Amino acid sequence: MLSVLRGIDRLVVGAALGTAMALLALMACITFYQVITRFVFETPSTWSEVTARALMVWMVYLGLAACLRAGTLISVDMLMNAVGPRTRKALAVCIAAVSLGVLAVMFWYGWAMAERTATQSLAGLTDPITGANVSIGLVYAAIPVGAALAIVATVARLAEVLAGAAEPRAGPATPDI
């Protein structure tokens, strides 16, 4: 069971991290284009700024799963380092439970926000194929998607700690993604 969960986790987190990296590269290219059109040609594009911002939102929420899995988010590790191994394991379970609660709230309200804003459109951005306006809900959809991926990563990490396959850690470690 743990090996199946690890496989799913590696696939999900790896795909999320790879997509986030691709979005970062695309965002950099679009931002460069925006700077060139604005300051060199003095005719700024209408779509590049809002597109770069939307890509940044998606990049952050997709990267959340990889950061949770690798333990690279900001943490207060003084307590984790001050306790023994058994207490460290119990503390890791408590931290995972709180994280899962926060991620569930993020998923719930992110989903509601995406639904609520589905009929609103991003200013200056239209679909290049159909010419229709692009929904703000697509940007807000990053919240529940990122939260769901982060839940998978958190559950996989917790399962490893409970099975004794991983040590509860108080800080970053090299991820096996």
C-alpha positions as CSV (number, residue, x, y, z in Angstrom):
1,M,0.0,0.0,0.0
2,L,2.8,2.4,0.9
3,S,4.6,1.7,-2.4
4,V,1.4,2.5,-4.3
5,L,1.0,5.7,-2.4
6,R,4.6,6.6,-3.0
7,G,4.2,6.0,-6.7
8,I,1.1,8.2,-6.9
9,D,2.9,10.8,-4.8
10,R,6.0,10.8,-7.1
11,L,3.8,11.1,-10.2
12,V,1.6,13.9,-8.8
13,V,4.4,15.9,-7.2
14,G,6.7,15.4,-10.1
15,A,4.1,16.5,-12.6
16,A,3.2,19.5,-10.5
17,L,6.8,20.5,-10.1
18,G,7.6,20.1,-13.8
19,T,4.5,22.1,-14.8
20,A,5.4,24.8,-12.3
21,M,8.9,25.0,-13.8
22,A,7.5,25.2,-17.3
23,L,5.1,28.0,-16.2
24,L,8.0,29.9,-14.6
25,A,9.9,29.8,-17.9
26,L,6.8,30.8,-19.9
27,M,6.1,33.6,-17.4
28,A,9.7,34.9,-17.8
29,C,9.3,34.9,-21.6
30,I,6.0,36.7,-21.5
31,T,7.3,39.3,-19.1
32,F,10.3,39.9,-21.3
33,Y,7.9,40.3,-24.2
34,Q,5.9,42.8,-22.1
35,V,9.0,44.9,-21.3
36,I,10.1,44.9,-24.9
37,T,6.7,46.0,-26.3
38,R,6.2,48.6,-23.6
39,F,9.6,50.2,-23.5
40,V,11.2,49.5,-26.9
41,F,8.2,49.7,-29.2
42,E,6.1,51.9,-26.9
43,T,3.0,49.9,-27.6
44,P,2.3,47.6,-24.7
45,S,0.4,44.4,-25.3
46,T,-2.9,44.0,-23.7
47,W,-2.6,40.4,-22.8
48,S,0.9,39.8,-21.5
49,E,0.7,41.3,-18.0
50,V,-2.5,39.5,-17.0
51,T,-1.2,36.3,-18.5
52,A,2.0,36.5,-16.6
53,R,0.1,37.1,-13.4
54,A,-2.2,34.2,-14.0
55,L,0.8,31.9,-14.8
56,M,2.4,33.0,-11.5
57,V,-0.7,32.1,-9.5
58,W,-0.8,28.7,-11.1
59,M,3.0,28.2,-10.6
60,V,2.8,29.0,-6.9
61,Y,-0.1,26.6,-6.2
62,L,1.4,23.8,-8.2
63,G,4.7,24.3,-6.5
64,L,3.0,24.0,-3.1
65,A,2.8,20.2,-3.3
66,A,6.5,19.9,-4.1
67,C,7.4,22.3,-1.3
68,L,5.3,20.4,1.2
69,R,6.8,17.1,0.1
70,A,10.3,18.4,0.3
71,G,9.8,20.2,3.6
72,T,11.0,23.5,2.2
73,L,8.3,25.7,3.5
74,I,9.0,28.1,6.3
75,S,8.8,26.2,9.6
76,V,9.6,26.7,13.3
77,D,11.8,23.7,13.9
78,M,13.0,24.5,17.4
79,L,10.3,22.3,19.0
80,M,10.9,19.4,16.6
81,N,14.6,19.5,17.4
82,A,14.0,19.7,21.1
83,V,11.9,16.5,21.5
84,G,12.8,12.8,21.3
85,P,12.0,10.5,18.4
86,R,8.6,9.3,19.7
87,T,7.4,12.8,20.5
88,R,8.8,14.0,17.1
89,K,6.6,11.4,15.4
90,A,3.5,12.5,17.3
91,L,4.3,16.1,16.5
92,A,4.7,15.2,12.8
93,V,1.2,13.7,12.9
94,C,-0.3,16.8,14.6
95,I,1.4,19.1,12.0
96,A,0.1,16.9,9.2
97,A,-3.4,17.0,10.6
98,V,-3.3,20.8,10.9
99,S,-1.9,21.0,7.4
100,L,-4.6,18.8,6.0
101,G,-7.2,20.9,7.7
102,V,-5.8,24.1,6.2
103,L,-5.5,22.5,2.8
104,A,-9.1,21.2,3.0
105,V,-10.3,24.8,3.7
106,M,-8.2,26.0,0.8
107,F,-9.8,23.4,-1.4
108,W,-13.3,24.2,-0.3
109,Y,-13.1,28.0,-0.6
110,G,-10.9,27.9,-3.7
111,W,-13.5,25.8,-5.4
112,A,-16.3,28.2,-4.3
113,M,-14.3,31.2,-5.6
114,A,-13.6,29.5,-8.9
115,E,-17.3,28.7,-9.3
116,R,-18.3,32.2,-8.3
117,T,-16.0,33.9,-10.7
118,A,-16.5,31.5,-13.6
119,T,-18.7,34.0,-15.4
120,Q,-16.4,37.0,-15.0
121,S,-13.6,37.6,-17.5
122,L,-10.1,38.7,-17.2
123,A,-9.6,42.3,-18.6
124,G,-7.5,42.4,-21.7
125,L,-7.4,38.6,-22.3
126,T,-9.4,36.7,-24.9
127,D,-9.1,33.2,-26.1
128,P,-6.8,33.2,-29.2
129,I,-8.9,30.5,-31.0
130,T,-12.5,31.5,-30.3
131,G,-12.0,35.2,-29.4
132,A,-14.1,34.7,-26.2
133,N,-13.1,36.2,-22.9
134,V,-11.1,34.1,-20.6
135,S,-12.7,33.4,-17.2
136,I,-11.2,34.6,-13.9
137,G,-12.4,31.3,-12.6
138,L,-9.5,29.6,-14.5
139,V,-7.1,31.5,-12.4
140,Y,-8.9,30.8,-9.2
141,A,-9.1,27.1,-10.1
142,A,-5.4,27.0,-9.2
143,I,-6.3,27.1,-5.5
144,P,-8.3,23.9,-5.3
145,V,-6.0,22.1,-7.8
146,G,-2.9,23.1,-5.8
147,A,-4.6,22.2,-2.5
148,A,-5.6,18.7,-3.8
149,L,-2.1,18.0,-5.0
150,A,-0.7,19.3,-1.6
151,I,-3.1,16.9,0.2
152,V,-1.7,14.0,-1.8
153,A,1.9,15.0,-0.9
154,T,1.0,15.5,2.8
155,V,-0.8,12.2,3.1
156,A,2.1,10.4,1.4
157,R,4.6,12.0,3.8
158,L,2.5,11.2,6.8
159,A,2.1,7.6,5.7
160,E,5.9,7.3,5.4
161,V,6.4,8.7,8.8
162,L,3.8,6.4,10.4
163,A,5.2,3.4,8.6
164,G,8.7,4.2,9.8
165,A,9.9,4.6,6.2
166,A,10.9,8.2,6.9
167,E,12.0,10.3,9.8
168,P,9.9,13.2,10.9
169,R,12.2,16.1,10.0
170,A,12.4,19.7,11.1
171,G,13.6,21.3,8.0
172,P,14.4,20.8,4.3
173,A,15.7,17.5,3.1
174,T,16.6,16.5,-0.5
175,P,13.3,15.3,-2.0
176,D,13.1,12.1,-4.0
177,I,10.9,13.5,-6.8
